[in-house]
Amino acid sequence: MGLHRAWPDAEITGVDIKPQPRYPFKFVQADAMTFPLEGYDFIWSSPPCQDHVRSPGPAPKHGTGWLLKATRERLEMAQLRHMTPWVIENVPGAPMRADYRLCGCMFGLWRLKRQRWFEASWVGFQLYPDCIHLEPVISVTGTGTPTGTWKKYGSLKLKDFNRAMGIDWMKRAELSQAIPPAYSEFIAKEYRVMDSIADQWGQ
């Protein structure tokens, strides 16, 4: 949705190995590691994050951590062949270059604490201040109300999590795997600015 807001006239295609019945754009059920990348002007990727989540105690391995590096290698090949810009999204602590570190507090999202890291093919940067939360925060993980959020707000309803994320078309379990569209819209617009500057220098 964030890419759509940055490029209203673009055709957005989503790819996932599992069905996504509420995905709001064209959807193809396929393996993202074999899906053909030719013909696309911009690629956004979100490899599974479970193996990269920082936990206070031992956490079982999900077995998908290798996909982050493999995704980067595949995107770098696509960039070499077709000059296709790309972004990789994951959680803090993942083995990646964090060009952008974004959180809900940077976009006026309702008390949302959800920092995510983004590595971009153009080596981007951000000018937002560091993440700061002066009020009790809302976390969106799992399928119910996380313990820390419940202690502050009680049991929240789906509409509350929708509001916090800026997403009104997903169910609770889907929200826990999503990022707010404000994040991807911001990064896509940053790319458009840098691409425009590069064109001007090229001329």
Kinemage of the C-alpha trace (Angstrom):
@kinemage 1
@onewidth
@group {chain A} dominant
@subgroup {mainchain}
@vectorlist {calphas} color= white
{ca met a 1} P 0.000 0.000 0.000
{ca gly a 2} L 2.860 2.370 0.761
{ca leu a 3} L 4.331 1.803 -2.706
{ca his a 4} L 0.910 2.476 -4.221
{ca arg a 5} L 0.700 5.772 -2.355
{ca ala a 6} L 4.148 6.743 -3.621
{ca trp a 7} L 3.358 5.617 -7.194
{ca pro a 8} L -0.468 5.872 -7.597
{ca asp a 9} L -0.371 4.832 -11.260
{ca ala a 10} L 1.954 1.840 -10.803
{ca glu a 11} L 0.794 -1.766 -11.037
{ca ile a 12} L 1.597 -3.471 -7.739
{ca thr a 13} L 2.147 -7.240 -7.677
{ca gly a 14} L 2.457 -9.166 -4.423
{ca val a 15} L 4.106 -12.596 -4.175
{ca asp a 16} L 3.885 -15.021 -1.268
{ca ile a 17} L 4.118 -18.768 -0.909
{ca lys a 18} L 0.860 -18.748 1.099
{ca pro a 19} L -2.561 -17.393 0.020
{ca gln a 20} L -3.215 -13.764 0.988
{ca pro a 21} L -6.970 -13.315 0.437
{ca arg a 22} L -7.074 -9.739 1.748
{ca tyr a 23} L -4.092 -8.451 -0.240
{ca pro a 24} L -5.439 -5.274 -1.906
{ca phe a 25} L -3.528 -5.537 -5.215
{ca lys a 26} L -2.655 -8.163 -7.805
{ca phe a 27} L -1.417 -11.285 -6.035
{ca val a 28} L 0.552 -14.313 -7.238
{ca gln a 29} L 0.947 -17.351 -4.979
{ca ala a 30} L 4.499 -18.481 -5.672
{ca asp a 31} L 7.945 -18.964 -4.151
{ca ala a 32} L 9.580 -15.536 -4.054
{ca met a 33} L 13.000 -17.174 -4.482
{ca thr a 34} L 12.081 -18.526 -7.920
{ca phe a 35} L 9.481 -15.998 -9.080
{ca pro a 36} L 10.797 -14.137 -12.189
{ca leu a 37} L 11.930 -10.590 -11.403
{ca glu a 38} L 12.267 -9.321 -14.965
{ca gly a 39} L 9.991 -6.481 -15.993
{ca tyr a 40} L 9.602 -4.846 -12.602
{ca asp a 41} L 10.746 -1.279 -11.910
{ca phe a 42} L 11.091 -1.637 -8.141
{ca ile a 43} L 11.281 -4.663 -5.824
{ca trp a 44} L 10.303 -4.711 -2.158
{ca ser a 45} L 11.194 -7.807 -0.154
{ca ser a 46} L 10.448 -8.925 3.390
{ca pro a 47} L 12.227 -12.225 4.151
{ca pro a 48} L 10.990 -14.086 7.267
{ca cys a 49} L 12.208 -12.385 10.422
{ca gln a 50} L 11.630 -15.025 13.105
{ca asp a 51} L 15.259 -16.189 13.277
{ca his a 52} L 16.485 -12.595 13.659
{ca val a 53} L 14.178 -11.439 16.460
{ca arg a 54} L 16.057 -10.475 19.599
{ca ser a 55} L 14.603 -12.330 22.575
{ca pro a 56} L 15.404 -12.135 26.311
{ca gly a 57} L 15.494 -15.924 26.454
{ca pro a 58} L 16.270 -18.808 24.112
{ca ala a 59} L 13.920 -18.868 21.158
{ca pro a 60} L 13.345 -21.814 18.836
{ca lys a 61} L 14.849 -21.444 15.402
{ca his a 62} L 12.360 -20.944 12.614
{ca gly a 63} L 14.755 -22.307 10.014
{ca thr a 64} L 14.315 -19.442 7.552
{ca gly a 65} L 17.147 -17.119 8.579
{ca trp a 66} L 19.171 -18.066 5.482
{ca leu a 67} L 16.551 -16.397 3.275
{ca leu a 68} L 17.735 -12.872 4.092
{ca lys a 69} L 21.192 -13.375 2.586
{ca ala a 70} L 19.780 -15.414 -0.299
{ca thr a 71} L 17.246 -12.690 -1.035
{ca arg a 72} L 19.936 -10.013 -1.091
{ca glu a 73} L 22.055 -12.075 -3.499
{ca arg a 74} L 19.071 -12.575 -5.802
{ca leu a 75} L 18.199 -8.875 -5.768
{ca glu a 76} L 21.796 -7.865 -6.433
{ca met a 77} L 21.799 -10.089 -9.506
{ca ala a 78} L 18.550 -8.501 -10.697
{ca gln a 79} L 20.093 -5.076 -10.210
{ca leu a 80} L 23.196 -6.020 -12.204
{ca arg a 81} L 21.122 -7.428 -15.052
{ca his a 82} L 18.260 -4.962 -15.217
{ca met a 83} L 19.233 -1.975 -13.014
{ca thr a 84} L 16.268 -2.749 -10.770
{ca pro a 85} L 16.278 -0.888 -7.427
{ca trp a 86} L 15.277 -2.883 -4.353
{ca val a 87} L 14.616 -2.750 -0.607
{ca ile a 88} L 14.937 -5.477 2.027
{ca glu a 89} L 12.903 -5.135 5.245
{ca asn a 90} L 13.551 -6.956 8.504
{ca val a 91} L 13.717 -6.599 12.281
{ca pro a 92} L 16.352 -4.832 14.400
{ca gly a 93} L 19.386 -7.052 14.846
{ca ala a 94} L 19.053 -8.828 11.495
{ca pro a 95} L 22.351 -9.295 9.585
{ca met a 96} L 21.856 -6.401 7.170
{ca arg a 97} L 22.878 -2.819 6.513
{ca ala a 98} L 20.244 -0.600 8.130
{ca asp a 99} L 20.010 2.380 5.774
{ca tyr a 100} L 16.664 3.304 7.319
{ca arg a 101} L 15.496 2.575 10.874
{ca leu a 102} L 11.838 3.501 11.090
{ca cys a 103} L 9.247 3.332 13.865
{ca gly a 104} L 5.634 4.372 14.311
{ca cys a 105} L 6.582 7.395 16.436
{ca met a 106} L 8.199 8.962 13.356
{ca phe a 107} L 4.923 8.987 11.428
{ca gly a 108} L 2.351 9.976 14.023
{ca leu a 109} L 0.953 6.452 14.244
{ca trp a 110} L -1.081 5.983 17.404
{ca arg a 111} L 1.503 5.072 20.046
{ca leu a 112} L 2.901 2.328 17.822
{ca lys a 113} L 6.322 0.942 18.767
{ca arg a 114} L 7.418 -1.138 15.802
{ca gln a 115} L 10.949 -0.448 14.661
{ca arg a 116} L 12.023 -2.040 11.409
{ca trp a 117} L 15.278 -1.925 9.457
{ca phe a 118} L 15.533 -1.390 5.716
{ca glu a 119} L 18.486 -2.004 3.409
{ca ala a 120} L 18.278 -0.267 0.039
{ca ser a 121} L 20.168 -0.832 -3.189
{ca trp a 122} L 20.954 2.884 -3.409
{ca val a 123} L 22.521 3.130 0.098
{ca gly a 124} L 19.950 5.499 1.507
{ca phe a 125} L 19.823 7.459 4.736
{ca gln a 126} L 17.227 9.132 6.919
{ca leu a 127} L 17.026 12.507 8.623
{ca tyr a 128} L 14.410 11.574 11.201
{ca pro a 129} L 15.477 11.841 14.879
{ca asp a 130} L 15.985 8.701 16.927
{ca cys a 131} L 12.941 6.712 17.994
{ca ile a 132} L 11.295 8.178 21.111
{ca his a 133} L 8.093 7.189 22.909
{ca leu a 134} L 6.844 9.485 25.673
{ca glu a 135} L 3.537 7.661 26.230
{ca pro a 136} L 2.683 3.986 26.859
{ca val a 137} L 3.266 2.123 23.611
{ca ile a 138} L 1.307 -0.416 21.607
{ca ser a 139} L 3.085 -3.493 20.273
{ca val a 140} L 1.655 -5.643 17.471
{ca thr a 141} L 2.948 -9.191 17.817
{ca gly a 142} L 1.324 -12.605 17.974
{ca thr a 143} L -2.432 -12.865 17.583
{ca gly a 144} L -3.791 -11.238 20.744
{ca thr a 145} L -2.836 -8.306 22.952
{ca pro a 146} L 0.866 -8.559 23.935
{ca thr a 147} L 1.527 -8.608 27.689
{ca gly a 148} L 3.178 -5.183 27.835
{ca thr a 149} L 0.367 -3.564 25.847
{ca trp a 150} L -2.323 -5.342 27.888
{ca lys a 151} L -0.870 -3.998 31.163
{ca lys a 152} L -1.210 -0.426 29.874
{ca tyr a 153} L -4.428 -0.561 27.845
{ca gly a 154} L -6.205 -3.790 28.709
{ca ser a 155} L -7.382 -6.104 25.949
{ca leu a 156} L -7.467 -4.130 22.692
{ca lys a 157} L -9.831 -4.802 19.807
{ca leu a 158} L -8.867 -5.420 16.179
{ca lys a 159} L -9.831 -1.850 15.265
{ca asp a 160} L -7.278 -0.555 17.787
{ca phe a 161} L -4.450 -2.539 16.198
{ca asn a 162} L -5.666 -1.480 12.730
{ca arg a 163} L -5.504 2.146 13.827
{ca ala a 164} L -2.041 1.763 15.325
{ca met a 165} L -0.655 0.218 12.126
{ca gly a 166} L -2.543 2.434 9.684
{ca ile a 167} L -3.999 -0.717 8.069
{ca asp a 168} L -7.742 -1.385 7.893
{ca trp a 169} L -7.909 -4.459 5.615
{ca met a 170} L -5.995 -7.080 7.651
{ca lys a 171} L -6.972 -9.450 10.425
{ca arg a 172} L -4.987 -9.694 13.667
{ca ala a 173} L -2.598 -12.491 12.635
{ca glu a 174} L -1.779 -10.691 9.381
{ca leu a 175} L -1.050 -7.437 11.192
{ca ser a 176} L 1.654 -9.129 13.270
{ca gln a 177} L 3.559 -9.898 10.045
{ca ala a 178} L 3.039 -6.497 8.419
{ca ile a 179} L 4.719 -3.125 8.434
{ca pro a 180} L 2.791 0.164 8.375
{ca pro a 181} L 2.338 1.491 4.819
{ca ala a 182} L 3.800 4.785 6.041
{ca tyr a 183} L 7.227 3.117 6.178
{ca ser a 184} L 7.281 1.849 2.594
{ca glu a 185} L 5.702 5.086 1.305
{ca phe a 186} L 8.479 7.104 2.952
{ca ile a 187} L 11.265 4.941 1.511
{ca ala a 188} L 9.723 4.859 -1.970
{ca lys a 189} L 9.483 8.656 -1.999
{ca glu a 190} L 13.088 8.898 -0.809
{ca tyr a 191} L 14.106 6.729 -3.749
{ca arg a 192} L 12.161 8.912 -6.177
{ca val a 193} L 13.981 12.013 -4.914
{ca met a 194} L 17.415 10.350 -5.192
{ca asp a 195} L 16.595 8.946 -8.613
{ca ser a 196} L 15.550 12.388 -9.809
{ca ile a 197} L 18.793 13.921 -8.510
{ca ala a 198} L 20.821 11.199 -10.237
{ca asp a 199} L 19.022 11.938 -13.524
{ca gln a 200} L 19.813 15.635 -13.195
{ca trp a 201} L 23.486 14.915 -12.556
{ca gly a 202} L 23.490 12.568 -15.521
{ca gln a 203} L 22.238 15.321 -17.770
